């Protein structure tokens, strides 16, 4: 993969210029090659209909099959469903994340800070609660919380262990506090939501005709077919 990158004429990335111009410029200088930002790719198909606690707030909770274990199943069957009946929906397996995040009733998204999930939330104008697990997810968290200012951190500082010898723990109080902060009706919460909506609008404009990502796709095609304008 490294050899292929070294031999490539450039890099195509799933982001858009208005979101992180300094980073794109720095990356292009660092690799000495063209960088085409063509995202958010989650906005390519605009027909989203076809894609398919203790906070006292309505929620959708998705539990992947790989995240299930006897302890989780036991806890879920110990009365959690009864306590949250009428305001909570638990989905086991796959969920139409883009469709959910594009729904106007969604007020926040707890994310592990994978870049695709972050872009999908940004595209929907949804503020985030950040729960990074490892690697670049911690950098993505800083970008969301400290640079864009559209997120609230759960306060995880250490990577999630991948050896099976430990477990990343997040307390009920941490989640409760983060949800309340994100959904806060005060000035800070309103400013965060306003910035998230602004980012969503920028993302949509980038993908429309005349937008930055639309133009970059055009220039990428021209470059690949040998018709690039000098």
C-alpha positions in Angstrom: 0.0 0.0 0.0 2.9 2.4 0.8 4.5 1.7 -2.5 1.3 2.3 -4.3 0.9 5.7 -2.5 4.4 6.6 -3.4 3.8 5.9 -7.1 0.4 7.6 -7.2 -0.1 11.0 -8.9 -2.1 12.3 -6.0 -4.6 11.5 -3.2 -8.4 11.6 -3.2 -9.8 12.3 0.3 -13.3 12.2 1.7 -13.6 15.8 3.0 -14.3 19.3 1.7 -12.1 22.3 1.4 -14.3 24.7 3.5 -14.1 22.3 6.5 -10.4 22.1 6.9 -8.5 24.2 4.4 -5.3 24.5 6.4 -5.0 20.8 6.8 -5.5 20.1 3.1 -2.9 22.7 2.1 -0.4 21.3 4.6 -1.0 17.7 3.5 -0.5 18.7 -0.1 2.8 20.4 0.7 3.9 17.5 2.9 3.4 14.8 0.2 4.3 17.1 -2.7 1.4 15.9 -4.8 -2.1 16.9 -5.7 -4.9 16.3 -3.2 -8.5 16.2 -4.4 -11.1 16.7 -1.7 -14.4 15.2 -3.0 -16.7 14.8 0.0 -18.7 14.4 2.0 -19.4 11.2 0.0 -22.4 10.5 2.3 -24.2 13.4 0.4 -23.7 11.8 -3.0 -27.1 10.1 -2.8 -29.6 12.7 -1.7 -32.5 10.3 -1.5 -31.9 9.1 2.0 -35.3 7.3 2.1 -33.8 4.7 -0.1 -30.8 4.0 2.1 -32.0 1.4 3.8 -28.6 6.5 29.4 -30.1 8.0 32.4 -30.3 11.3 30.6 -34.1 11.2 30.3 -33.7 12.0 26.6 -35.2 10.1 23.7 -32.5 8.0 22.0 -31.5 5.5 19.3 -28.7 3.1 20.4 -27.1 0.9 17.9 -25.2 -2.2 19.2 -23.1 -4.0 16.5 -23.0 -7.8 16.6 -19.2 -7.6 17.2 -19.9 -5.5 20.4 -22.3 -8.0 21.9 -21.1 -10.1 24.8 -22.8 -12.0 27.7 -22.3 -9.1 30.0 -24.0 -6.6 27.6 -26.8 -9.0 26.9 -27.4 -9.6 30.7 -27.4 -5.9 31.4 -29.8 -5.2 28.5 -32.2 -7.8 29.8 -32.1 -6.7 33.4 -34.7 -4.0 33.1 -33.1 -1.5 30.8 -35.8 -1.9 28.2 -38.6 -1.3 30.7 -36.9 1.8 32.1 -36.5 3.4 28.7 -39.8 2.1 27.1 -41.4 4.8 25.0 -38.3 7.0 24.6 -35.5 4.6 23.6 -34.9 2.4 20.5 -32.1 -0.2 20.6 -31.0 -1.6 17.3 -28.8 -4.7 17.2 -26.7 -5.1 14.1 -26.7 -2.6 11.1 -28.6 0.7 11.2 -29.1 3.3 8.4 -26.9 5.9 10.1 -27.0 8.5 7.3 -30.8 8.3 7.3 -30.9 8.7 11.1 -28.5 11.6 11.2 -30.3 13.5 8.4 -33.6 13.4 10.3 -34.6 16.8 11.8 -35.5 15.4 15.1 -32.0 14.2 15.9 -30.3 16.6 18.3 -26.9 14.9 18.9 -24.7 11.9 18.0 -22.4 9.9 20.2 -19.5 8.8 18.0 -16.3 6.9 18.2 -14.8 9.7 16.0 -14.2 7.6 12.9 -13.9 10.1 10.0 -16.8 8.8 8.0 -19.2 9.0 11.0 -18.0 12.5 11.7 -18.6 13.7 8.1 -22.0 12.1 8.2 -22.9 14.0 11.4 -21.5 17.2 9.9 -23.5 16.7 6.7 -26.6 16.4 8.8 -25.7 19.5 10.9 -25.7 17.4 14.0 -23.5 18.2 17.1 -21.5 15.3 18.6 -20.5 13.7 21.8 -17.0 12.2 21.2 -15.9 8.8 22.4 -12.6 8.0 20.6 -11.2 4.5 20.8 -7.8 4.6 19.2 -5.5 6.0 16.5 -6.6 9.1 14.6 -9.9 9.2 16.4 -8.3 11.2 19.1 -7.1 13.8 16.6 -10.6 13.8 15.0 -12.0 14.5 18.5 -9.8 17.5 19.0 -10.9 18.8 15.6 -14.6 18.4 16.3 -14.4 19.8 19.9 -11.7 22.4 19.9 -11.5 23.6 16.3 -15.0 23.3 14.9 -16.5 23.6 18.4 -19.5 21.3 17.5 -18.8 18.6 20.0 -18.6 17.7 23.7 -15.9 15.3 24.8 -16.7 12.3 27.1 -13.2 12.8 28.5 -11.6 9.6 27.3 -7.8 10.1 27.3 -6.4 6.6 26.8 -6.9 4.4 23.7 -9.2 1.4 24.1 -7.1 -1.8 24.7 -7.0 -4.2 21.7 -5.4 -7.1 23.5 -8.4 -8.2 25.4 -6.6 -7.6 28.7 -8.6 -4.5 29.6 -11.6 -2.5 28.8 -12.3 1.2 28.3 -14.7 2.4 30.9 -17.1 5.3 30.6 -19.3 6.0 33.6 -23.0 6.7 33.6 -22.3 10.1 35.1 -20.0 11.0 32.2 -22.6 10.1 29.6 -25.3 11.9 31.6 -23.2 15.1 31.9 -22.2 15.0 28.2 -25.8 14.5 27.0 -27.1 17.3 29.1 -24.3 19.6 27.9 -24.9 18.8 24.3 -28.7 19.3 24.6 -28.4 22.4 26.8 -30.8 25.1 25.8 -28.4 27.8 27.0 -26.1 30.0 25.0 -23.3 27.5 24.7 -25.6 24.8 23.5 -27.3 27.1 21.0 -23.9 28.3 19.6 -22.8 24.7 19.2 -25.9 23.7 17.3 -25.7 26.9 15.2 -22.1 26.0 14.2 -23.1 22.4 13.4 -25.9 23.7 11.1 -23.4 26.0 9.4 -21.0 23.1 8.8 -23.9 21.1 7.4 -24.8 23.9 5.0 -21.1 24.2 3.9 -21.0 20.4 3.3 -24.1 20.5 1.1 -22.9 23.4 -0.9 -19.5 21.8 -1.5 -21.3 18.8 -3.2 -23.6 20.9 -5.4 -22.7 22.2 -8.9 -20.3 25.0 -8.5 -19.2 23.8 -5.1 -15.6 22.9 -4.1 -16.0 19.1 -4.1 -18.0 19.2 -7.3 -15.2 21.2 -8.9 -12.5 18.9 -7.5 -14.3 15.8 -9.0 -14.4 17.6 -12.3 -10.7 18.4 -12.1 -9.9 14.9 -11.0 -11.7 13.5 -14.1 -9.9 15.9 -16.3 -6.5 15.0 -14.8 -7.2 11.2 -15.2 -8.3 11.6 -18.8 -5.4 13.9 -19.7 -7.7 16.9 -20.3 -6.6 18.9 -17.3 -6.5 22.6 -17.9 -3.1 24.2 -17.5 
